[in-house]
């Protein structure tokens, strides 16, 4: 009887459809099985480690070499790293499409490299015929290429139908595979050159897009410190040898720095580098094609380059960081605080007014090409602008149900927070309908999530009868916001985790909530009647030391504490609300 042929396991892969030139999923059979799968007589997917080894927690996924001694000797003379890397890279056309996926989704407002150089590095890898003599540049570019296509794979799955679970899983698995490959090719304890800093930045973006914020914060810290060691935060670092390298350094530093600022604001943690310590120039507002080894050509009149858009975003992130540094985690109620808040509000308004018309949220475009070029960055810029305003106003949200004229300023700030949250929901709904909102883009998900929580807090006070007058249909906004999160929920780990947290926030408020607000109102009324208090309506714009009513109001926040530990087990969320006075006393 003829011997039975050993079946080879199928492995899903990405490829290009020759007719449509779009990415598609396919399969091929693994050439050999690992020792563990061979022992278990199971199909092996040929990965390192393979899926079965990962499932069983086998840390030693080994593919025993069963070739002749002569074949083995020949192999030992070759470089194992480049051979392994080139075998794991997708087809060239697939890699290029995934790179553009990253640029068109994650890097709209984070222009951290000179793109022609990346494509040049990619092609050099595929054209390499002798892997034993890789150049230093090729070896350094390997982890960067892997990190960029890893992020592209995460966003590639959004092109698949939601019902096509297999294809979506393929993209996700491919993303994690490329991420692990990039991470294995870089020493995170010795990040000392532009390529490795770029790789760390891209790994950070992958972690954000996969909702792994714990490691993300660590990685962006490594990238920023490496940039500081290389002096990229100083203008003197841009000294050649070519203009391309100078502009790349500027782009890289500002991208790394503003992500660190963003993460610090959201997580309520100190920034790693003070703004005063930075004197690096912003990158030139020119297209990549205008930057040559000999110099910079003149930009087309009236056109804003991708770097120009990024510069606007950088300026906004700097204002956001100033807001966070000034107002969090506690507020000191005095005249200086009042002036500072108004100054920060003016800075935001000035930034918005000075935006080029193409980047205004309601801009009308001359043609479809201009619309396609400017629309998405304009909407993303506006979304982050609204987030900065929420960060400015949300420390006052617990004044929503107070009616005393003594707190007119605080009440107005609280109402502005709700108005901005309403704008976020409307904008998000518009972006979702126009396919401008990605479920894997964590920056957008976060803004929507906190806007919904603000609106639901407001709606709860209405339900309790503490607020009678409504300026907007809050209930409708809440429903719309939740529906947006629901649509994004199953599209990415970020959307799913955000929705899970939101679901766990709003337990029924007990009678204590009503009693506390009653105590606040009674305290305020008594303060107004007491002639010795010195209180008057004219004091509504003046700040005085936090008193008993402020302590009571702060206690209410404990019932509305965002359980951010569901997403970040190692962090305590301190930036959404200021800590209570009792907690501050305990800390002292």
Secondary structure, DSSP 8 states (H G I E B T S, - for coil): ---------EEEEEEE-TTT--EEEEEEE-SS--HHHHHHT------SS-HHHHHHT-S-------S-HHHHHHHHTS-HHHHHHHHHS--HHHHHHHHHHHHHHTSSS---S-HHHHHHHHHHHHH-S-GGG--HHHHHHHHHHHHHHHHHHHHHGGGS-TT-HHHHHHHHHHHHHHHHHHHHTS-TT---SHHHHHHHHHHHHHHHHTT-HHHHHHHHHHHHHHHHHTTTTSGGG---S-HHHHHHHHHHHHHHHHHHHHHHHHHT---SS-GGG-------S--GGGEETTEE----TT---HHHHHHHHHHHHHHHHHHHHHHSS----SHHHHHHHHHHHHHHHHHHHTS-GGGSTT---SSHHHHHHHHHHHHHHHHHHHHHHHHHHGGGGGGTT---GGGHHHHHHHHHHHHHHHHHHHHHHHHHHTT---TT-HHHHHHHHHHHHHHHHHHHHHHTTS----SS-HHHHHHHHHHHHHHHHTT-HHHHHHHHHHHHH-----HHHHHHHHHHHHHHHHHHH-GGG---GGGGGS-----HHHHHHHHHHHHT---GGGT-TT----SSS---HHHHHHH-
